[in-house]
Amino acid sequence: MIYTYLGPAGTFTEAALMQVPGVDAAERVPSTSVNTALEKVRSGAADFAMVPIENSVEGGVSATLDAIATGESLQIVREVLVPITFVLVARDGIDSLEQVHTVSTHGHAYAQTRHWCEANLPGHDFLPASSTAAGALGLLDPENHYDAAICAPLVAEQNSLNILRRGIEDTAGAVTRFVLVSKPGRIPVPTGNDKTTVVVPLPDDHPGALMDLLDQFAARGVNLSRIESRPTGEALGSYFFSVDAEGHITEARMADALAGLHRISPGVRFLGSYPSVGRSPNATASVARHNTDEAFAEAAAWVARLKAHLG
Ligand SMILES: O=C(O)C(=O)C[C@]1(C(=O)O)C=C[C@@H](O)C=C1
């Protein structure tokens, strides 16, 4: 099995990948962007890609949300949570914050440390990097001329980088959620605490269009854990919704909600049902009687009996 991830080695994405059982013995190939990682799966160059999808402070990772919403279909088979903390590392010879004028890191990492940077590095310039590890390792390259980088403590320690400050995140306790993506195939079996991800284009713009979509979940007692709108890129005002819902496609209420979504928006894309980690919604226990698999089966059998008397 070949696993790719947003690299180079030392990214938070690699830390997420290392949580997957058996991955330490498998081939791991870094990619320079989320898009490249997903393309490797589409082309068959890799079996799986680990990519960031959501951060508890910064929200959705647009690069991932957009790349899995379009193009050849992909499937999410697992999610992983990684606690996030950042260090500020500097080029050799720099030993005080006053000497730092340019800082490089991933845009998402900068967004999570912006207030600290504004308070402690007044007037600094920010240089976007393809990942936190790429920004940090760039300090070792004499071709690069920035002073410091923001990265994970691990990459700093593994490369003996000059750590100026630890714990520079604006919000303590932040978490990033990553997803392991494959080509569409077998859906992971339900565990009783699962998540289903879909991408839904809004088919026609009318008052209540979003309400119609949400109603498919609400009417069947399906709780949502994330909903985001992203522009389709076709025209101003044209959006799709990326949705995580609590439950598995094998559960009747979820299957019925997905069927309802498909009637409203035939372009809906199923991105997978997979075990949920972290916050346990206790999905099965909180399902009202009328939304259980048994209630759906009884109701379908009742309608079938009525229809048997036709003509
Ligand atoms: O640059 C990295 O180390 C990544 O794994 C990417 C990423 C992200 O895209 O959100 C992952 C976790 C942190 O929130 C910051 C950056």
The ligand as an SDF file (V2000), in Angstrom:
LIG
                    3D

 16 16  0  0  0  0  0  0  0  0999 V2000
    1.3970   22.5380    7.1340 O   0  0  0  0  0  0  0  0  0  0  0  0
    1.1420   21.5140    7.7930 C   0  0  0  0  0  0  0  0  0  0  0  0
    1.9020   21.0380    8.6440 O   0  0  0  0  0  0  0  0  0  0  0  0
   -0.1430   20.8500    7.5590 C   0  0  0  0  0  0  0  0  0  0  0  0
   -0.2550   19.6660    7.8230 O   0  0  0  0  0  0  0  0  0  0  0  0
   -1.3040   21.6760    7.0430 C   0  0  0  0  0  0  0  0  0  0  0  0
   -2.1440   22.3230    8.1320 C   0  0  0  0  0  0  0  0  0  0  0  0
   -3.5280   22.8060    7.5370 C   0  0  0  0  0  0  0  0  0  0  0  0
   -3.7540   22.8020    6.3450 O   0  0  0  0  0  0  0  0  0  0  0  0
   -4.3780   23.2160    8.3570 O   0  0  0  0  0  0  0  0  0  0  0  0
   -2.4620   21.3380    9.1690 C   0  0  0  0  0  0  0  0  0  0  0  0
   -2.5800   21.6430   10.4700 C   0  0  0  0  0  0  0  0  0  0  0  0
   -2.4100   23.0200   10.9800 C   0  0  0  0  0  0  0  0  0  0  0  0
   -3.7220   23.5100   11.2200 O   0  0  0  0  0  0  0  0  0  0  0  0
   -1.7170   23.8990    9.9960 C   0  0  0  0  0  0  0  0  0  0  0  0
   -1.4870   23.5150    8.7040 C   0  0  0  0  0  0  0  0  0  0  0  0
  1  2  2  0
  2  3  1  0
  2  4  1  0
  4  5  2  0
  4  6  1  0
  6  7  1  0
  7  8  1  0
  7 11  1  0
  7 16  1  0
  8  9  2  0
  8 10  1  0
 11 12  2  0
 12 13  1  0
 13 14  1  0
 13 15  1  0
 15 16  2  0
M  END
$$$$
